[in-house]
Amino acid sequence: MIQSIGKVFLIVITLASVGCWRDGALIINEPIGVVENSLNDIPVLMNENDIIGLSVIVIRENKVKIAKSFGYADLGLKKKINEHTVYKAASLGKPIFAYIVVSLAQQKKLDLDKPLYLYMGEEVVDSDPFSKEITARMVLSHTTGLPNLGKQVTPKFSFKPGSGFQYSGYGYQYLQDVIETIMQKSLNELAVKIVFEPLSMTASSYQWRKDYDDVVSSSYGDNAEKYEVNQEAKTGYAAWSLYTTPEDYSKFVTHIMHSSTESGSVASQLLKPTANVVKGVKWGLGWGIQDTTPHKSFWHWGSKAGFKHYVVAYPVEEIAVIVMTNSRKSFKIVDDIMVKSIGGSYPSYDWF
Protein backbone atom coordinates (compact mmCIF):
# COMPACT_ATOMS: atom_id res chain seq x y z
CA MET A 1 0.00 0.00 0.00
CA ILE A 2 0.98 3.65 -0.15
CA GLN A 3 3.55 4.59 2.49
CA SER A 4 4.20 8.26 1.75
CA ILE A 5 2.52 11.22 0.15
CA GLY A 6 5.40 11.62 -2.29
CA LYS A 7 5.05 8.01 -3.38
CA VAL A 8 1.33 8.53 -3.99
CA PHE A 9 2.02 11.30 -6.49
CA LEU A 10 4.80 9.32 -8.16
CA ILE A 11 2.43 6.42 -8.76
CA VAL A 12 -0.31 8.67 -10.08
CA ILE A 13 2.07 10.37 -12.51
CA THR A 14 3.40 7.02 -13.70
CA LEU A 15 -0.08 5.65 -14.30
CA ALA A 16 -1.13 8.80 -16.09
CA SER A 17 1.77 8.39 -18.46
CA VAL A 18 0.53 5.02 -19.68
CA GLY A 19 -2.90 6.42 -20.45
CA CYS A 20 -6.25 6.76 -18.69
CA TRP A 21 -8.86 5.87 -21.26
CA ARG A 22 -11.87 5.51 -19.01
CA ASP A 23 -13.90 8.55 -19.96
CA GLY A 24 -17.23 7.14 -21.12
CA ALA A 25 -20.67 7.94 -19.78
CA LEU A 26 -22.34 5.82 -17.15
CA ILE A 27 -24.39 2.95 -18.52
CA ILE A 28 -27.75 3.70 -16.98
CA ASN A 29 -30.32 3.31 -19.75
CA GLU A 30 -28.78 0.35 -21.56
CA PRO A 31 -31.13 -2.66 -21.24
CA ILE A 32 -29.87 -4.83 -18.41
CA GLY A 33 -29.94 -7.88 -20.66
CA VAL A 34 -27.53 -6.20 -23.05
CA VAL A 35 -25.19 -5.37 -20.18
CA GLU A 36 -25.35 -8.93 -18.89
CA ASN A 37 -24.56 -10.34 -22.33
CA SER A 38 -21.53 -8.05 -22.57
CA LEU A 39 -20.14 -9.68 -19.42
CA ASN A 40 -20.19 -13.15 -20.94
CA ASP A 41 -16.76 -12.68 -22.51
CA ILE A 42 -15.16 -12.23 -19.07
CA PRO A 43 -13.80 -15.84 -19.20
CA VAL A 44 -11.76 -14.85 -22.27
CA LEU A 45 -10.19 -11.97 -20.32
CA MET A 46 -9.59 -14.30 -17.39
CA ASN A 47 -7.80 -16.87 -19.53
CA GLU A 48 -5.61 -14.19 -21.10
CA ASN A 49 -4.54 -12.89 -17.69
CA ASP A 50 -4.15 -16.05 -15.60
CA ILE A 51 -7.23 -15.37 -13.44
CA ILE A 52 -8.83 -18.37 -11.76
CA GLY A 53 -12.11 -17.14 -10.27
CA LEU A 54 -14.22 -13.99 -10.38
CA SER A 55 -17.63 -12.68 -9.33
CA VAL A 56 -19.39 -9.51 -10.45
CA ILE A 57 -22.54 -7.84 -9.19
CA VAL A 58 -24.27 -4.96 -10.94
CA ILE A 59 -26.75 -2.86 -8.98
CA ARG A 60 -29.40 -0.61 -10.50
CA GLU A 61 -32.22 1.24 -8.74
CA ASN A 62 -30.47 0.10 -5.56
CA LYS A 63 -31.22 -3.55 -6.35
CA VAL A 64 -29.01 -6.36 -7.60
CA LYS A 65 -29.80 -6.80 -11.29
CA ILE A 66 -26.85 -8.95 -12.36
CA ALA A 67 -24.93 -11.52 -10.30
CA LYS A 68 -22.48 -13.64 -12.28
CA SER A 69 -19.61 -15.92 -11.30
CA PHE A 70 -16.84 -17.34 -13.48
CA GLY A 71 -14.06 -19.85 -13.01
CA TYR A 72 -12.98 -21.79 -9.97
CA ALA A 73 -12.85 -21.38 -6.21
CA ASP A 74 -10.38 -24.27 -6.23
CA LEU A 75 -8.72 -25.06 -9.51
CA GLY A 76 -7.21 -28.38 -8.45
CA LEU A 77 -10.54 -29.71 -7.21
CA LYS A 78 -12.43 -28.16 -10.15
CA LYS A 79 -14.69 -26.48 -7.61
CA LYS A 80 -16.51 -23.64 -9.33
CA ILE A 81 -17.19 -20.16 -8.00
CA ASN A 82 -20.89 -19.69 -7.22
CA GLU A 83 -23.22 -17.41 -5.27
CA HIS A 84 -22.25 -19.11 -2.00
CA THR A 85 -18.49 -18.70 -2.44
CA VAL A 86 -16.89 -16.78 0.42
CA TYR A 87 -14.03 -14.44 -0.43
CA LYS A 88 -11.45 -13.02 1.93
CA ALA A 89 -12.38 -9.40 1.42
CA ALA A 90 -9.30 -7.75 2.98
CA SER A 91 -9.69 -3.95 3.13
CA LEU A 92 -13.37 -4.08 2.18
CA GLY A 93 -13.82 -4.61 5.91
CA LYS A 94 -12.68 -1.05 6.65
CA PRO A 95 -15.92 0.68 5.52
CA ILE A 96 -17.98 -1.72 7.63
CA PHE A 97 -15.77 -0.96 10.63
CA ALA A 98 -16.20 2.77 9.97
CA TYR A 99 -19.97 2.25 9.97
CA ILE A 100 -19.71 0.52 13.36
CA VAL A 101 -17.60 3.32 14.85
CA VAL A 102 -19.87 6.12 13.63
CA SER A 103 -22.94 4.19 14.84
CA LEU A 104 -21.39 3.97 18.31
CA ALA A 105 -20.58 7.67 18.18
CA GLN A 106 -24.23 8.42 17.44
CA GLN A 107 -25.09 6.37 20.52
CA LYS A 108 -22.69 8.60 22.52
CA LYS A 109 -20.39 5.67 23.25
CA LEU A 110 -17.44 7.70 22.02
CA ASP A 111 -16.59 11.06 20.46
CA LEU A 112 -15.11 10.96 16.97
CA ASP A 113 -12.97 14.01 17.77
CA LYS A 114 -11.76 13.06 21.25
CA PRO A 115 -8.13 11.86 21.40
CA LEU A 116 -8.13 8.08 21.61
CA TYR A 117 -5.34 8.24 24.19
CA LEU A 118 -7.92 9.50 26.68
CA TYR A 119 -9.86 6.25 26.29
CA MET A 120 -6.89 3.89 26.39
CA GLY A 121 -4.26 5.66 28.48
CA GLU A 122 -1.64 4.06 26.22
CA GLU A 123 0.47 5.67 23.53
CA VAL A 124 0.32 4.05 20.10
CA VAL A 125 3.95 5.13 19.65
CA ASP A 126 5.87 5.28 22.93
CA SER A 127 7.20 8.69 23.98
CA ASP A 128 5.81 10.44 20.90
CA PRO A 129 3.49 13.35 21.70
CA PHE A 130 1.60 12.78 18.43
CA SER A 131 0.15 9.66 20.06
CA LYS A 132 -2.02 11.87 22.25
CA GLU A 133 -3.54 13.71 19.28
CA ILE A 134 -5.06 10.84 17.26
CA THR A 135 -8.86 10.76 17.03
CA ALA A 136 -11.29 8.23 15.58
CA ARG A 137 -12.10 10.62 12.74
CA MET A 138 -8.41 10.80 11.83
CA VAL A 139 -8.11 7.02 11.82
CA LEU A 140 -11.18 6.49 9.63
CA SER A 141 -9.98 9.12 7.14
CA HIS A 142 -6.35 7.88 7.15
CA THR A 143 -4.93 11.15 8.43
CA THR A 144 -3.13 9.91 11.56
CA GLY A 145 0.31 9.78 9.95
CA LEU A 146 0.69 6.16 11.08
CA PRO A 147 1.96 3.53 8.61
CA ASN A 148 0.08 0.75 6.93
CA LEU A 149 0.22 -2.77 8.34
CA GLY A 150 3.40 -4.58 7.38
CA LYS A 151 6.78 -5.69 8.62
CA GLN A 152 7.44 -2.50 10.55
CA VAL A 153 7.66 -3.62 14.19
CA THR A 154 7.71 -0.17 15.77
CA PRO A 155 5.43 2.34 14.02
CA LYS A 156 6.50 5.92 13.42
CA PHE A 157 4.51 8.98 12.48
CA SER A 158 5.12 10.37 9.00
CA PHE A 159 3.50 13.71 9.82
CA LYS A 160 1.51 15.52 12.48
CA PRO A 161 -1.89 13.82 12.90
CA GLY A 162 -4.56 15.58 10.88
CA SER A 163 -2.13 17.35 8.56
CA GLY A 164 -1.92 14.90 5.65
CA PHE A 165 -3.10 11.61 4.17
CA GLN A 166 -1.43 8.21 4.42
CA TYR A 167 -3.32 4.94 4.11
CA SER A 168 -2.97 3.22 7.47
CA GLY A 169 -4.14 -0.22 8.46
CA TYR A 170 -2.12 0.27 11.66
CA GLY A 171 -4.40 3.13 12.63
CA TYR A 172 -7.48 0.97 12.09
CA GLN A 173 -6.04 -1.73 14.32
CA TYR A 174 -5.38 0.83 17.06
CA LEU A 175 -8.93 2.18 16.84
CA GLN A 176 -10.29 -1.38 16.95
CA ASP A 177 -8.44 -1.91 20.24
CA VAL A 178 -10.00 1.27 21.61
CA ILE A 179 -13.52 0.31 20.51
CA GLU A 180 -13.25 -3.19 21.95
CA THR A 181 -12.00 -1.72 25.24
CA ILE A 182 -14.83 0.80 25.45
CA MET A 183 -17.57 -1.65 24.51
CA GLN A 184 -16.10 -4.76 26.15
CA LYS A 185 -17.11 -6.69 23.06
CA SER A 186 -15.13 -8.12 20.17
CA LEU A 187 -15.14 -6.54 16.73
CA ASN A 188 -17.16 -9.41 15.32
CA GLU A 189 -19.76 -9.22 18.10
CA LEU A 190 -20.23 -5.53 17.33
CA ALA A 191 -20.36 -6.20 13.60
CA VAL A 192 -23.05 -8.85 14.03
CA LYS A 193 -25.20 -6.55 16.16
CA ILE A 194 -24.77 -3.31 14.21
CA VAL A 195 -24.33 -4.45 10.60
CA PHE A 196 -24.55 -8.15 9.79
CA GLU A 197 -27.84 -9.03 11.50
CA PRO A 198 -29.74 -5.82 10.62
CA LEU A 199 -28.73 -6.17 6.95
CA SER A 200 -29.16 -9.98 6.85
CA MET A 201 -25.50 -10.46 5.92
CA THR A 202 -25.61 -14.06 7.06
CA ALA A 203 -22.41 -15.15 5.29
CA SER A 204 -20.20 -12.36 6.65
CA SER A 205 -17.77 -12.42 9.57
CA TYR A 206 -14.49 -10.84 10.63
CA GLN A 207 -13.35 -14.18 12.02
CA TRP A 208 -13.29 -17.72 10.74
CA ARG A 209 -16.44 -19.81 10.99
CA LYS A 210 -16.59 -23.58 10.69
CA ASP A 211 -19.22 -23.36 7.95
CA TYR A 212 -16.66 -21.64 5.72
CA ASP A 213 -14.77 -24.92 5.26
CA ASP A 214 -16.72 -25.92 2.18
CA VAL A 215 -17.40 -22.50 0.66
CA VAL A 216 -14.28 -20.33 1.08
CA SER A 217 -12.28 -19.68 -2.07
CA SER A 218 -8.62 -20.44 -2.44
CA SER A 219 -6.43 -17.70 -3.94
CA TYR A 220 -3.79 -17.75 -6.66
CA GLY A 221 -0.60 -16.03 -7.73
CA ASP A 222 1.35 -16.26 -10.96
CA ASN A 223 0.98 -19.37 -13.14
CA ALA A 224 -2.10 -20.49 -11.19
CA GLU A 225 0.03 -21.17 -8.12
CA LYS A 226 -2.19 -21.52 -5.05
CA TYR A 227 -1.30 -19.39 -2.03
CA GLU A 228 -0.65 -21.42 1.08
CA VAL A 229 -2.97 -20.71 4.02
CA ASN A 230 -1.14 -21.11 7.32
CA GLN A 231 -3.97 -20.03 9.59
CA GLU A 232 -7.39 -18.44 9.23
CA ALA A 233 -8.36 -15.41 11.31
CA LYS A 234 -9.47 -16.76 14.66
CA THR A 235 -9.86 -13.18 15.91
CA GLY A 236 -11.37 -10.36 13.88
CA TYR A 237 -9.21 -7.59 12.42
CA ALA A 238 -10.92 -4.46 11.11
CA ALA A 239 -8.20 -3.76 8.58
CA TRP A 240 -8.03 -7.08 6.74
CA SER A 241 -9.92 -10.15 8.01
CA LEU A 242 -13.46 -9.75 6.61
CA TYR A 243 -14.97 -12.88 5.07
CA THR A 244 -18.00 -12.25 2.86
CA THR A 245 -19.79 -13.04 -0.38
CA PRO A 246 -20.49 -10.54 -3.18
CA GLU A 247 -24.21 -10.81 -2.47
CA ASP A 248 -23.71 -10.12 1.22
CA TYR A 249 -21.49 -7.15 0.53
CA SER A 250 -24.05 -5.80 -1.94
CA LYS A 251 -26.49 -5.49 0.97
CA PHE A 252 -24.06 -3.19 2.74
CA VAL A 253 -23.39 -1.15 -0.40
CA THR A 254 -27.08 -0.69 -1.20
CA HIS A 255 -27.76 0.31 2.40
CA ILE A 256 -25.05 2.97 2.22
CA MET A 257 -26.43 4.30 -1.08
CA HIS A 258 -30.02 4.38 0.14
CA SER A 259 -29.40 5.85 3.60
CA SER A 260 -26.74 8.36 2.55
CA THR A 261 -29.46 10.77 1.43
CA GLU A 262 -30.98 10.81 4.93
CA SER A 263 -29.85 13.80 6.95
CA GLY A 264 -27.78 12.76 9.96
CA SER A 265 -27.57 9.11 8.93
CA VAL A 266 -24.42 7.09 9.54
CA ALA A 267 -23.92 6.75 5.78
CA SER A 268 -24.20 10.50 5.23
CA GLN A 269 -21.33 11.01 7.67
CA LEU A 270 -19.20 8.32 6.07
CA LEU A 271 -19.50 9.95 2.65
CA LYS A 272 -18.51 13.49 3.65
CA PRO A 273 -15.08 14.21 2.10
CA THR A 274 -12.59 14.65 4.94
CA ALA A 275 -9.11 14.33 3.41
CA ASN A 276 -7.64 15.20 0.02
CA VAL A 277 -5.64 12.36 -1.51
CA VAL A 278 -4.84 13.24 -5.13
CA LYS A 279 -6.72 15.08 -7.84
CA GLY A 280 -10.18 13.59 -8.12
CA VAL A 281 -9.81 11.39 -5.02
CA LYS A 282 -10.73 12.25 -1.44
CA TRP A 283 -11.45 10.20 1.67
CA GLY A 284 -14.52 10.23 3.85
CA LEU A 285 -14.80 7.95 6.88
CA GLY A 286 -14.03 4.40 5.78
CA TRP A 287 -14.92 5.03 2.14
CA GLY A 288 -12.93 6.71 -0.60
CA ILE A 289 -14.79 9.46 -2.49
CA GLN A 290 -14.05 10.28 -6.13
CA ASP A 291 -15.01 12.99 -8.57
CA THR A 292 -17.07 11.20 -11.20
CA THR A 293 -19.72 12.23 -13.69
CA PRO A 294 -22.51 13.14 -13.33
CA HIS A 295 -22.21 12.85 -9.53
CA LYS A 296 -19.63 11.75 -7.00
CA SER A 297 -19.19 8.07 -6.22
CA PHE A 298 -17.78 6.17 -3.26
CA TRP A 299 -15.38 3.27 -3.58
CA HIS A 300 -12.93 0.91 -1.94
CA TRP A 301 -10.66 -1.94 -2.88
CA GLY A 302 -9.34 -5.06 -1.19
CA SER A 303 -6.05 -6.86 -1.74
CA LYS A 304 -4.58 -9.77 0.19
CA ALA A 305 -2.66 -12.89 -0.90
CA GLY A 306 -4.19 -13.12 -4.34
CA PHE A 307 -7.65 -11.80 -3.46
CA LYS A 308 -8.36 -8.59 -5.39
CA HIS A 309 -11.62 -6.66 -5.12
CA TYR A 310 -13.04 -3.33 -6.27
CA VAL A 311 -16.33 -1.61 -5.40
CA VAL A 312 -17.79 1.60 -6.84
CA ALA A 313 -21.23 3.06 -6.06
CA TYR A 314 -23.15 6.15 -7.18
CA PRO A 315 -25.77 7.11 -4.54
CA VAL A 316 -27.61 9.66 -6.70
CA GLU A 317 -27.89 7.32 -9.68
CA GLU A 318 -28.46 4.28 -7.40
CA ILE A 319 -26.03 2.15 -9.37
CA ALA A 320 -22.98 0.18 -8.30
CA VAL A 321 -20.64 -2.61 -9.28
CA ILE A 322 -18.85 -5.12 -7.04
CA VAL A 323 -16.02 -7.22 -8.43
CA MET A 324 -14.43 -9.91 -6.26
CA THR A 325 -11.64 -12.17 -7.46
CA ASN A 326 -9.19 -14.76 -6.19
CA SER A 327 -6.15 -14.10 -8.40
CA ARG A 328 -3.20 -11.72 -8.11
CA LYS A 329 -3.43 -10.36 -11.65
CA SER A 330 -7.14 -9.57 -11.48
CA PHE A 331 -6.77 -5.80 -11.45
CA LYS A 332 -5.61 -6.09 -15.06
CA ILE A 333 -9.19 -6.79 -16.16
CA VAL A 334 -11.32 -5.08 -13.50
CA ASP A 335 -11.01 -1.96 -15.63
CA ASP A 336 -12.66 -3.78 -18.55
CA ILE A 337 -15.39 -5.14 -16.31
CA MET A 338 -16.20 -1.67 -15.03
CA VAL A 339 -16.55 -0.38 -18.60
CA LYS A 340 -18.85 -3.27 -19.54
CA SER A 341 -21.02 -3.16 -16.42
CA ILE A 342 -21.62 0.50 -15.62
CA GLY A 343 -19.22 2.57 -17.73
CA GLY A 344 -17.96 5.81 -16.23
CA SER A 345 -14.52 7.09 -15.26
CA TYR A 346 -12.62 6.30 -12.06
CA PRO A 347 -9.77 8.44 -10.66
CA SER A 348 -9.39 5.93 -7.84
CA TYR A 349 -8.43 3.14 -10.23
CA ASP A 350 -5.38 5.11 -11.29
CA TRP A 351 -4.44 5.79 -7.68
CA PHE A 352 -4.63 2.56 -5.73
N, C-alpha and C positions, 0 to 999 in steps of 0.2 A: 504494500500500500504506500501512499504518499507519506514521506517522512519530513519534508521541508517545503516551505512556500516556494523557494527558488526552484525546487525540483518539479513542483506542480506546473509552473510556467514553462519549464523546459520541455516537459512532456506534451503540453498543449501545443507549443510551437512546432514540435516535431511532427505531431499528428496532423496539424494544419498543413504542413508541407507536403504530405502525401495525398491530400485532397479530402474534402468533406462534401460528399455529393448528396447528402440527404437534405433536400430542400423542397420536397413535394408537399402538396396539401394533405391534410388529414383525409383518410378514407372514412367518410361518415355516411354518405348516401349510396355507396356501392352496395348492391344486393348482397346479403350475407352469404348466400350460396356461392356467389362468384368469388368472394374473399376466401371462403373455405376451400374451393377448388384450387385457388392459387397456392394454397399451402401444401397441396399434395405432392409437390416436387421437392419438399424438404428432404426426403431420404436421399435424393441425388446430391444435395449440398452436404449432407452428413457423410456420405461415402467419399466425397471429394476431400473432406477435411478431417477424416479419421475420428468421427463423432459417433459414439455408441448408442446413446439414448437421449431423447428430448421430448419435452411436453410443452404445448403452447395453449394458452387460454386467451380468447378475445372477448372483451366485455363491451356491450352496447346498451344504452338506456339503463345503465347500472345493473345489467343482468348478463350472466354468462351465455354467449350465443354460440361460441365455438370452443370445444375442448378436444384437442387431438394429441395423440401420443405416437411416437415413432421409435423404432429400434429396441434395444435391450437394456433391462435393468441388470442382468448378468449375462454377459456374452457367452461365457463358457458353458453355462447351463441352458442357454437359449431361452432365458426367461424374459419375456417381453415387458416393456414399460406399459402400464395401463393406468386407469383412473385411481387405482388404489396404491400406486407406487409412492413410497415416502422418500423424499429427497432430504439430504442434509443441506439446510438453507443458508448456513453461514450468516453473513451480515444482514440478511433479510429479517433476522430476529431483532435488530436494533430499533426499527420503527415500532414494533410491538412493545418493546421495553419502554420506549418513549411514551407510548400511549398509557402504559401502566403508571409511569411516574407522574405524568400530568393529571391522570385520574386521581391519584393519591393527593396531589397538590390541591385539586378542587375539593377534596374531602378534608382539607386542612391538616393532613398528616405530615406535610412538610411544606416549606417555602422554596419555590424554584430559585429565588435570588438570595437565599441565606447561605453563607459559606458552609460547605459540608463538614468542615473541620469541627464546627460547633455541635454537630450531631455525633461525630465519631470520637473526637478528642485525640485523633491520631493523624500525623502528617503523612500524606501520600508519598512525599519525598522528604526524608529526614533532614532537619535543619535548613530547610529552604522556605523562606517566608511566603513564597507563592502558594505553598500548600494550604495556607489559611485563607486564600482568596477564591478558591474554586467553588462554583455553585452548580446546582443541577442543570440550570439553563445552559451554562457554559459546556458542561459535559455533553448534553444532548445536541448541541450545535457544533461540537468539535472545536471549541475555542479555548480549551484549557491550556494548550501548549504542551500537553503530555504526549508521549509517543504512541504509536500503534502497538498492538501486541506483537511480540516477536522474541528474539533471543536476548534482548537487552535485559539484564538481570536487575540493574538499578536504574529506574527511570530518571530522566532529567527534563526540565522544562526548556522548550525551544524559544519561548517568549513569555511575556507577562500575560497571565490569564485574562482573557477577554479582549486582547489586542490583535489577534490574528486567527487564522484558520489552519488546523492541522488534524487530519483524520486520526482519531485516537480510540482504538479498542481498549487501551489501558484505562482511559477515563471512564468508559462504560463499566468496566469491571469494578472500578473504585466506587462508582455510584451504586452499582448493584449491592456491594457490601454495605453501603449506608442504608439503602432501602430495606434490606433484609434485617439489619439491626433495628431500625425504627419499627418495622412491622412485626418482627419476630416470626416471620414466615419466609419460606424459600421463594426464589424467583418463580419456580414452576407453580407453586401453590397460588401465588398472586396472579400469575398469567391465567390459570384455570378459572379463577374467580372473576377476574376483571375483563378478560378477552375471550378465552377459548370456550367457556360454557355459554356466555351470553350470545356469542356469534355462531354457536354450534360447530366449532372447529374441533371435531371429535378426533381427528387424526394428528393433531399438533401437540408438541411437547418440547420443552427445553432440555429434557433429560430422557435417556433411553427407556423405552417400554418393551416389555417382553413380546407384545403383539407386533412389534416391528420386525421380528426375526424373519418372517416370510414375505415382507412387503418392502423393506428398505432396499434402495438401489445401491449397487456397487459404483465405484467411480474409476475413471481411466485416464491415463496419461498418454504419452506418445506411443504409436504403434500398438494401440489397444492394450497397453500394459495396465493391469489392474493395480490400483493403489492398495497397499496392505493396511488393514485396520487393526491397530494394536489394542485399542480399547474404546468403547463407546462412552458417551458422556453420562456418567452416573449422577453427576450434579449439573444443574443448569448453569449456563453462562450466557449472559445477555448479548455479548459481542459476537458469538459464533456457534452456539450449540443447538439452534432451533431445528427440529425435525418437523416437516410438514408435507402436504401434498399441494399441487397447484390449485385444486378445487378449494381446499381449506383456505389457502392464502388469498384466493379471490374473494372470500367472504370478508376478510379484513380490509382488502383494497376497496371493495364496493361500499363497506361501512364508512371508510374514511371519505370517499367521494361524496356519499349521500349526506353525511353529517357535517361536512366541512362548511356547508352553507348556513348552518345554524349558529346564530350569534352565541358566543361563549362556550361552544362545544369543545370537547377535547381535540377533535380533528381540526377545528378552526385555529387552535393555538399551535398545533403541530406544523401547520402549513404557512405560518407567518415567517417570511424571510428574516433570518437573524444574523447570518454571517455571509459576507461576500467570499466566493471561492475563486472563480475566474470569470471572464466575460460570459454572460449567459447562464451562469450556474451560481446558485446561492444555497444556503442551508437553513432549514427551519429547525424543528425539534424532532430528531429521528429521521425525517425525510429530507432528501435533497429537493430543491426547487429549481426549475429551469425555465428560461424564457423561450416559449414556444408559441406557435401561431395556430389558431387565433387567440388562445388564452394560455396562461401558464399551466405547467404540468408538474406533478411530483413524481419522484423516482427513487429507486435504490437498486443496488446490485449485491450479489453474494458470490464469494469465491473461496473455496477451500478444498484442497486435495482432489482436484479434478471436477468438483461441482462448480458450475458457473450459471448464474441466474441474473435476470434483468427484468425490472418491473417499471412501467411507465403508466401514469393515469392522468386523465384530464377531467377534473371535477365539473367544469361548466358544460363540457360536451358529453359527460357521462360515458366516456369510453376509456378502455385500458387494455393493455396486453401484458401477460405474464409468460415469461419463457424460463423454464427450468431444464437444466441439462446435467449430464454426469461425465462430461469429458473436457479435458484441459483446453482443447482448441476451439471450444464452442463459440467463444466471442467472435470468431471469424465469420460466423454466419448469422448471428443474432441480428446484425444490421439488416441483412436481407429479409429476415423474418419480420422485423418491424415494418419495413417498406411494404411487404405483402399484406400484413394484417391490419395496420391502421395508418400507414403512411407517416407523414410529418417529418420533423427535423429535431435532432436531439443533441444539444451542446454537451450534455453529460456523457454521451457515448464517446466523445473525443477527449474527455477528461479522465475518466476512471481507467 
